[in-house]
Amino acid sequence: MNEIVNYYDTLASTYDENRFNNTYGQFIDNQERKILNKLLTNKNEIILDLACGTGRLLNYASLGVDASRAMVEISKAKFPEKTILLCEAHQLKIEDNSIDTIISFHFFMHLEEKKIDAILEECNRILKKNGRIIFDIPSRKRRKLLGYKNKDWHGAKSFSIGDLKLKPNFKLKKTIGFLFLPIHRFPKFCRKFLIELDSLLAVSFLKEYSSYLVIEFEKK
Ligand SMILES: C[S@@+](CC[C@H](N)C(=O)[O-])C[C@H]1O[C@@H](n2cnc3c(N)ncnc32)[C@H](O)[C@@H]1O
């Protein structure tokens, strides 16, 4: 088992509490759901949650995949009616051209580019014609501006919109930024206003200076 999967295997039982039961985690979760609600409007699609973890976003998907046994056990307990496969994202036990949309959050940011490319190739294989993959990634321009330095693999990968346009198997359809402002650090009473402002900045020419980008890729 690789280091990253090993890490999530150990973290699984406390992941939801540890990552999402705090102001920052709840803010991120809300923003991601807002974006997914906008992008996932066709209720008849077959949607795969790639690296579904504990199933945080599995309510959007018909099936899930994760390489951590402990994560899969938790998501299966939450969503017993869904198919959740234990497998590596670059070797999916899923048929060619069978999925309409893949969603994948908080995943690519932990991986090296070679691995991301292998996973994108595998996604391309399982997606139907014009199928989409929607994922989040830290914005490289923001990180450059702030002089961000990663300590290890955790959240280390970032992309610019220019980098993403070069990926061979997919056409970049849409990019949406989020967390331009550190909203979770402001007092509660002004957050509602700041969230609106953040959402406006996130679709403006400044979007690449948001902390994260949500990418919508379409299969070429
Ligand atoms: C930060 S969690 C994200 C979980 C979920 N997508 C979310 O947003 O809450 C990263 C997940 O990626 C999974 N993972 C790591 N490497 C993987 C791989 N090569 N194939 C499939 N899943 C992997 C981990 O087991 C973990 O559940």
The ligand as a Gaussian input file, in Angstrom:
#p B3LYP/6-31G(d) Opt

LIG

0 1
 C       -8.507000      13.832000       1.445000
 S       -9.323000      12.333000       1.141000
 C      -10.690000      12.936000       0.187000
 C      -11.934000      12.143000       0.375000
 C      -13.205000      12.759000      -0.286000
 N      -13.054000      12.868000      -1.717000
 C      -13.513000      14.105000       0.313000
 O      -13.445000      15.104000      -0.420000
 O      -13.839000      14.163000       1.505000
 C       -8.313000      11.544000      -0.083000
 C       -8.779000      10.144000      -0.421000
 O       -8.004000       9.648000      -1.516000
 C       -7.847000       8.252000      -1.339000
 N       -6.721000       7.806000      -2.186000
 C       -5.414000       8.112000      -2.068000
 N       -4.698000       7.557000      -3.061000
 C       -5.586000       6.880000      -3.838000
 C       -5.469000       6.126000      -5.034000
 N       -4.298000       5.942000      -5.628000
 N       -6.595000       5.593000      -5.572000
 C       -7.806000       5.781000      -4.979000
 N       -7.976000       6.482000      -3.832000
 C       -6.885000       7.044000      -3.279000
 C       -7.581000       8.132000       0.139000
 O       -7.772000       6.823000       0.597000
 C       -8.581000       9.144000       0.702000
 O       -9.806000       8.539000       1.007000

